[in-house]
Amino acid sequence: MSEAYIVAAARTPGGRRAGRLSGWHPADLAAQVLDALVARTGADPALIDDVIMGCVGQIGEQACNVARNAVLSSCLPESVPGTSVDRQCGSSQQALHFAAQAVMSGTMDVVIAAGVESMSRVPMGTPMTLPAKNNMGFYVSPGMHKRYDGVEFSQFAGAEQIARKYELSKDELDAYAYLSHRRAIEATRLGRFEEEVLPVAVRMAEGHCPDELTTVDEGIRFEASLEGIASVKLIQEGGRLTAASASQICDGASGVMVVNERGLKALGVKPLARVHQMTVIGHDPVIMLEAPIPATQLALKRCGLSLDDIDAYEVNEAFASVPLAWQKALGANPDRLNVNGGAIALGHPLGASGTRLMTTLLHVLEQRGWRYGLQTMCEGGGLANVTIVERL
């Protein structure tokens, strides 16, 4: 079986809700990432066998197969197909897994895995709330109600359950949120994001389009203080998490190009990394966000590595309780975890976050001369993907 190699990775900056990217149609925003991946590899666009794109809010401007619509908005020819994936927050990480599996099987040689989410234009939860308001039903079936009687599935409740289960205090959660901003600030000031970030023209939701580019993640609070973070109102009465210790609503797109040996030869490029291991599991859908812990254990077991063998970890900061519980349960080295900050500072553009994390992880490995990187995401429904890559 062939190997899967990543030969290019790029992302837009993260845009705040109603911020500097909010005027972009999501297909056009994603198209810029597709164009950048082609430009960075010098690939003939016609060589792309498929585009697999993660997106959670597949309604409105993100409906009708946003991957194909992004292709038709890009430099890629009409002959390039596209398909959209929804594995909730891990959608584009799953797109990467599908792309790697395709090239490893030999049925395809060059595939782009990507993700997009405009949370300004398609608010979180719209695919559930809009149909429900129009008498078109709700996603929880009678069978699910019977199996989970009396349960209201909620990521917010799950994040609080994790905080209590792993005995994480509000002070610890606030301190972690502050650390995420500090690390993102340092990475930005030292230019660590420059190679991975694709400059994008500013386009505001109200139609204001100043003649400038945005290159910095808009969610980073350069003036952040621990005292300010600690003062933010709790999400739930009696809870431990606040909006400051949760990921930020965000607009963004990201992607990676994945090839096999034939693809490497056809493109004439050197790989950034090899996909070493891919795992996805289902877990408790009530606590919901704990799945990265057993998923990581399984992935390491399958490839014969220990966590000590991994140089850098990207664990999505959906809520501060998720990476902290993961770190505590697995005994992970905190100095290797989200070293350039995470979604608390950079934003969490849902379907785009999977390949955003991978793009950052690949650049961290390159900049620091490290070998192995591990990425994992908590996902709605009690799911988690894990991807381990080896820098080449």
N, C-alpha and C positions, 0 to 999 in steps of 0.2 A: 504493500500500500504506500502511496506517495505521502510525503510530508506536506504540511501546510505552513507557508511562510507569510509574514506580514511585510510588505515592501513600502508602504506609505501610510501615514496617519495624520489626520488634521481635524481641527474643530473650530467652530466660531467662538468668539468670546461669549460668555453667558450674559444675557440681557435681563434686566429687571422687568417685572410686570409693568406694562405701559411705558417701558423704557426705550433704549436706543435701538433695539431690534424689533420692537413691537409692530412696526409698520410693514414688515416683510411678510408676504404670503409664505407659509411654511414650505411649499414646494419649491419656491424660488430660493429660499434660504438654504434648503438641503441641496439644491442644484449647485450652489457655489462650492460646497464641500466636494461634490462629485467632480466638478471641474478642477478643483485644486489637487485632488488625488491623481487625476490624469496628468496634470501639468507637472507634478512632483516626480512622477515616474517616466514622463515622456512617452507614455503608452499611446498606441494607436487606439482611439476610442472604440473602434469597431471590435477590438480584441476582448472587450469586457463581455463575459458570458452571462452575467446576471447582476442585478442590484437587489440586495435584500435589506430592507429598511425597517427599523423598529419605530413604532409610534403607538402611544397609548390612546390618545383621544382621536380615534378614527371616525370623525364626524365633521360636518361643515367643510372648512378648507382642508382638513386632513382626511376627508373621506375618499371613497372611490379609488383606493390603492394609491396612496401618496407616493410610494416608491416609483411607480410608473409615471406619475405626474411630475416627479422631480427629474426623472430621466428626460421627459419631453420638455423640461424647462432648462436643460443643461446642454453641454457640448456633445453629449453622447448621441449617436444616431438612433433612429427609430427602431432599428433592429435589436437594440439592447433591451431585454425585458426587465421587469421589476416586480417585486412582491413585498407586501407589508406584513410585519410580524407584531403580535401583541403578546408579550409575556410580562405585562405590566412594567414595573421599573427596570426589569432586565431585558426589555425588548431588543435593544440593539446589541447587547451581549449575546443574546440568543441568535441574532442575525449573524454575528461573528461565528458562532458555533456552526450554524447551517452552512455558512460560506466555507469554513474549514473542512467540514464533512464533504462538501461538494468537490473541492479540489483534491482532497485525500482519496476520494473514490475514483477519481480520474474522469468523471462525467463532465467536469468543467475544469478549466485551467486558470481563469482569472475572474474573480468575483469581488465586488465591492459590498462590504457590510457597513451599514450606516444607520443613523437614527435622526429623528427630528421631532421637535415639540415646540409649538408656539402656545405657551400657557396664557399669554395675553389674549390671543385671538380665539383659542379654544380652551376655555377655563377647565381646570381639573374637575373631573366628575361629570362633565357634560354628556358623555355617552350614556350615563345612567339616569341623570336627573331630568334631562330634556324629554326622553321618551316617557318617563314616569309621569311627568306633568301633563302629557298629552294622551294619557290612558293607553299607552302601548306596553305597559307591564314593567317589571323589574327583573334584574338578572338572577336573583335568588329564587330558585325553583321550589315547588312543594317538596321534592325529594331532599333538597338541601335543608329546608326547614325541619323536616322530619329527623334528619341525621344530626342536626345541630339545633335542637329545640331551644328557643329562647335566646339564641345568640345573635347579636348585631355585629356583623363583621366590620371592624374598624381598625385602620392602621394606627390611629391615635391611641386607641385603647391598647392595642398590641405593644406599642412603644412604651406605654406606662407599665404594662405587665412585665416587660423585659427589665425595666429599671428596678421594679420591686424584686423580681426573681433574682437578679444578680446584685442586689443591694447597692445600687448606684444612687447616691444622694443628689439632690438638686445642685449642691455646690460642685460636685464632680462633673455633672452634666454641663453646668455653666462654664466651668474651667476648660472643659474640652472644646466647647463652642468658641471660646476666646482663643484657644490654641489654634483652631482651624483658621481663624482670621489672621492670626499672627504669622502662621506658616504661609498662607496665601499672599500676605503683604510682602513677606521676605522674598518669596519666589518671584513675585511681580517686579519688585525693585531690583533684583539681581538678574532679571531677564530670562528666567528659567522657562517661562511660557512662550517666549518669542517664536521659537521654531514650530511649536505645535499649533499656535493660534493663527487662524486665517483672518486677516483684516477684512472687515465688512463695512460697507457704507452705512452711516447712521440713517435710519428711517423710522420716524416716530408714528405711533398709531393715529395721531390726529392729522397725519399728512405732512408734518414738518420734516423736511429732508435737508438738513444742513450739509454743506459741502465738506464733509470730513469723514474719516474712517474711525471705527471703534476697534480697539485692539486689546482692551483691558476688561476683565470680568467685572461687570457692573455691580455685582452683589457684594464685593469685598468692601468691608467697612474699615477704611484706613484710619478712622478716628475711634475705632472700637476700644472699649475698656471693659475690664471684668466687672466693674461696678455697674456700668450701663447694661451689660448683658444680664446681670443678676437682678436688675430692677424690672425686667420685662414681665408682664402679666402671664400667669399660668394658662396653659391651653385648657386644662380641665381643673375644676375646683378640687383641691386636695391632691393634685398630681405633682409631678416633679419637672415636667418639660414645659418649655415656653416656645414661642415663635423664634426666639434667638438661639435655642438649642435644637432647632429643627431645620431641615433643608429649605432653601429659598425657592419660591416659585420663579420660573426661569424660562426664557426663550433661547433656543439654540439648536445647533445641528453638529454632527460629528460623523467621522467615518474612517475606515481602514480598507486598504486593498490587500486581498488575500490570494496567493497563487501557489501552485505546485511547481515541481522541477521544470515541467514544460513551460509553465508560465514565466518562470525566471528566465529561461532561455529566450522566449519570445520577446520579453520586455528588455532583456539585457541589463537588468538591475541587480543590485545586491540586496539581500534581505535584511530587515531590521531585527527580526526575531522569528523564532520557530514556535508554533503552537505546540506545547508539550503535553497538555492534558485539558480535557473538557468534561465537566460534570454538571448535571442539573438534577435536583431532587424536589419531591413534594414533602411537606412537613405540616405541622399543626396550623390550620388556617385561622385559628382563633387568636393565638398569640402572634401568629402571622409572620413576624419579622425576625424570628429566631433562626430561620432555616440556614443562613450562611455558616453557622457553627457546625452542624453535622455535615453540611455539604463540603466544607473545607476538610474536615476529617476524612471523608470518603475520597475526595480528590487526591489528597496526599497519600492515602493508603494505596490507591490504584496505581500511582506512578512511582511509589517507593521512595518518596522524599519525606523529610520531616519539616516542620515549620522553620526550624533553624537553618535549613538549606535555602530558604526563600529570603532574598535580599530586600524586597520591597513589597508591601501589601497595599492594595487599594480596596478599601471596604467602604461601600457607599454610605455617606452620612445622611441617610433619610431622616434619622433622629440621632442625637448624640448617644442615646442608649444602645444603638445597634453596634457601632464599632467598639464602644467600651465593653459591652457584654462579650463580643467576639474576642477581644483582646484578653479579657479576664478569664473566659472559659478555656481558651487555648494556650494561655501563658505566652502570648505574643510579645515581641519586643516593641514597646511604644515608639521607639526611635525609627522604626521601619514602616510605621503605619501612617498612610496619607501624608507623606512628608512635605507636600506642597499645599496642604490644606485640602478640604473636600467640599461637599455640597452645601454645608452650612455657610461657607464663605463664597464658594464659586457658583452655587445654584444647582438645581436638580431639574433639568429639562426632560423629565420622565423618559420618553422613548429614545432620547439622544444620550442619556447618561451612560449607558453601557460602553459604547465606543468612545465616549468622552473620557471615561476612566482609563480605558485601554490606551488611548492616545497619550494621556498624561503618564501612565505607567511606563510605556515604551521610552518616552523621553527622559524619565527619571533614571531608568536603567542605563541609558546611553550617557547621560551627563555624569553619573557617578561611577561608571565602569562596573556596574553590578551585573550579575548573570541571570538569576531567576526572579520573576515577578508573579504575584498572585493577585487576581481580581475577583471580588465576589459582591453580589447584590442581594439585598432582601427584596422580595417581590410580593405583590398582593396575591392573596390566596394561599400563602404559606409556601412559597417557592423560593429557590435560590440557584443561581448559576455560579460556577467557579471556573475560571480560566487560568492556567499556568502557562507562562511563556518563558522562553530562553533567549536572551539577547545573543546575537551572532556578530 
